[in-house]
Structure formats: structure tokens, C-alpha cells
């Protein structure tokens, strides 16, 4: 953790808020599992509305974590992680492992 252990870090705070915002973590998890199209992402995340998914995808794109790729006049856009988004892989994996070991799903 370095010399600043315990001190407030704006970058850390911003990152935790981004990942902790409702649905962002699970959307990133779905993208890392190779869901690329809007419908694929929505299908693997029960309870997520189309409106909120679109809003979160735009937010993650603005933050530089994913890119929206339009194939032209035919086909639906794809959402792919950028290098910045892919770099979160170990973080998402660590959260997933922790959740499997320690968290209990809400009934």
C-alpha cells in the first residue's frame, strides 16, 4: 500500500465509486466473459433495465473502459473493453473470488 497507507487518495476514491456504482461491476464482469452485444449483456444480468444498461455503457465508454463499435448499416453495435478496461481484469477476478468465499447472495 505504500507510504500513503490510510490517507485519502482522490484517484482511489473515484475508482471505487465508478466500480461500485450500481451495475457497473457486473457489466464489466459480463464484458470480460465475452458478452459484447447489448442483448447479450442484458441477458446475463437479471433485473437490469434497458435504459439503465444503456446509461451505464455510455458512462463506462466516457471513462475509457470500453469502446462501442458500430459495424456499419447492418448488425448491432458491439461493446469491447479497452486496454484500460482489460487492466481491471485482476480486480474483477479478485472481487469475484472474494464474493465466492465470503459473500452470501441476497434471497
Secondary structure, 3 states (H helix, E strand, C coil): CCCCCCCCCHHHHHHHHHHHCCCHHHHHHHHHCCCCEHHHHHHHCCCCCHHHHHHHHHHHHHCCCEEEECCCCCCCCEEEECHHHHCCHHHHHHHHHHHHHHCCCCC
